[in-house]
């Protein structure tokens, strides 16, 4: 009963948020009779209706940009349409078994772990976040919830840049400086710069706090966290080579340090494209993916959900994640152009991994938008076949 009530609360929370915006695009089901990619991705040619010439041109354009040593900025580029791997290419020196650095894609992995514990009834997004240093009577941080943290509207003074606190060097100190030995402690030992839900600010420190909450819930040690990630997330999806890094305190660096091959990153994204269901088994609670892609409720936000990026119209200093791509697109992203993007209206998933030496954001994104445009949208219900 407890788990069902929590799931219901999550659905209602997502519904309330969605009511303030346009309806979310439906998440397409896995094609009937197609093998799930647990053991291996089904590979095949693009279906009729896919513009193969445009697809090939997008790939050529993506791999054209090179770094100073002549290596392509794009190191891996995959396209999965209706559950089938229809295009895959690697730069020289890289291959399907190569592990790629997540950078901030790790934040979405951390979010999935929260979802699993919510499904178990062990965490609640609407309850005060269990952070020990915030529990002193009178500490205003004690009222912060996981919902505040997942949407990055907590108001904590630990933002990655000067927008919303933290200072320009906070994330550098967190990962490489005085906070590196115990990142969760450093990230949580800050004051409030804003009232919760009044200001959105991107924060690797906040994701680090969330990762520590998960780890404390599953046993506290690094070994317990590795076992939990493997047992409940990686192995059910057939993810074999995804690994997380831990700081000197033994805490999962869930804000930016996961490594995995491109096909494993695709499996992770595919879980969200399929509404948290994998081969008939619900991995994430009902409503969790809609919660993930519902905008954070702060006046200065339009493109960030619950640890996922949204392709809505930005404003102010925000940037659209893939300008020109369908609005239904939502993405897992990381520094230097790491992308796992789900496009529900096209039943499409793309993975772009690599670097961006001398490459600006418009030049990086344009081939990805062209790639998506090569695939037709799904037929609307009632359309002629």
JOLIN-V267267 format. One record per backbone hydrogen bond with DSSP energy under -1.0 kcal/mol. NH is the residue of the N-H (numbers start at 0). CO is the residue of the C=O. If there is no record, write none. Layout:
nh=NH co=CO
nh=NH co=CO
This chain:
nh=4 co=0
nh=5 co=1
nh=6 co=2
nh=7 co=3
nh=8 co=4
nh=9 co=5
nh=10 co=6
nh=11 co=7
nh=12 co=8
nh=13 co=9
nh=14 co=10
nh=15 co=11
nh=16 co=12
nh=17 co=13
nh=18 co=14
nh=19 co=16
nh=20 co=17
nh=33 co=30
nh=43 co=84
nh=49 co=46
nh=50 co=373
nh=51 co=49
nh=54 co=50
nh=55 co=51
nh=56 co=52
nh=57 co=53
nh=58 co=54
nh=59 co=55
nh=60 co=56
nh=61 co=57
nh=62 co=58
nh=66 co=70
nh=69 co=66
nh=72 co=64
nh=74 co=352
nh=75 co=352
nh=76 co=88
nh=77 co=350
nh=78 co=86
nh=79 co=348
nh=80 co=83
nh=81 co=346
nh=83 co=80
nh=84 co=41
nh=85 co=78
nh=86 co=78
nh=88 co=76
nh=90 co=74
nh=93 co=90
nh=97 co=94
nh=99 co=259
nh=101 co=257
nh=104 co=101
nh=105 co=102
nh=106 co=103
nh=108 co=104
nh=109 co=105
nh=110 co=106
nh=111 co=107
nh=112 co=108
nh=113 co=109
nh=114 co=110
nh=115 co=111
nh=116 co=112
nh=117 co=113
nh=118 co=114
nh=119 co=115
nh=120 co=117
nh=121 co=116
nh=122 co=116
nh=128 co=143
nh=130 co=128
nh=133 co=130
nh=134 co=131
nh=138 co=135
nh=141 co=138
nh=142 co=139
nh=143 co=140
nh=145 co=126
nh=146 co=124
nh=148 co=144
nh=149 co=145
nh=150 co=146
nh=152 co=147
nh=156 co=190
nh=157 co=155
nh=159 co=201
nh=163 co=161
nh=164 co=161
nh=169 co=166
nh=172 co=168
nh=173 co=169
nh=174 co=170
nh=175 co=171
nh=178 co=172
nh=179 co=176
nh=185 co=181
nh=186 co=182
nh=187 co=183
nh=188 co=184
nh=189 co=187
nh=192 co=154
nh=193 co=154
nh=196 co=152
nh=197 co=194
nh=200 co=151
nh=206 co=202
nh=207 co=203
nh=208 co=204
nh=209 co=205
nh=210 co=206
nh=211 co=207
nh=212 co=208
nh=213 co=209
nh=214 co=210
nh=215 co=211
nh=216 co=212
nh=217 co=213
nh=219 co=214
nh=224 co=220
nh=225 co=221
nh=226 co=222
nh=227 co=223
nh=228 co=224
nh=229 co=225
nh=230 co=226
nh=231 co=227
nh=232 co=228
nh=233 co=228
nh=234 co=229
nh=237 co=234
nh=238 co=233
nh=242 co=258
nh=244 co=256
nh=246 co=250
nh=248 co=180
nh=249 co=246
nh=252 co=244
nh=253 co=251
nh=255 co=252
nh=256 co=252
nh=258 co=242
nh=259 co=99
nh=264 co=260
nh=265 co=261
nh=266 co=262
nh=267 co=263
nh=268 co=264
nh=269 co=265
nh=270 co=266
nh=272 co=268
nh=273 co=269
nh=274 co=271
nh=275 co=270
nh=276 co=273
nh=277 co=280
nh=280 co=277
nh=282 co=275
nh=283 co=275
nh=287 co=284
nh=290 co=286
nh=291 co=287
nh=292 co=288
nh=293 co=290
nh=295 co=303
nh=297 co=295
nh=300 co=297
nh=304 co=307
nh=305 co=291
nh=306 co=304
nh=308 co=330
nh=309 co=302
nh=310 co=328
nh=317 co=314
nh=324 co=321
nh=328 co=325
nh=329 co=341
nh=330 co=308
nh=331 co=339
nh=333 co=337
nh=337 co=333
nh=338 co=351
nh=339 co=331
nh=340 co=349
nh=341 co=329
nh=342 co=347
nh=345 co=342
nh=347 co=342
nh=348 co=79
nh=349 co=340
nh=350 co=77
nh=351 co=338
nh=352 co=75
nh=354 co=72
nh=358 co=355
nh=363 co=359
nh=364 co=360
nh=365 co=361
nh=368 co=364
nh=369 co=365
nh=370 co=366
nh=371 co=367
nh=372 co=368
nh=374 co=371
nh=377 co=344
nh=382 co=379
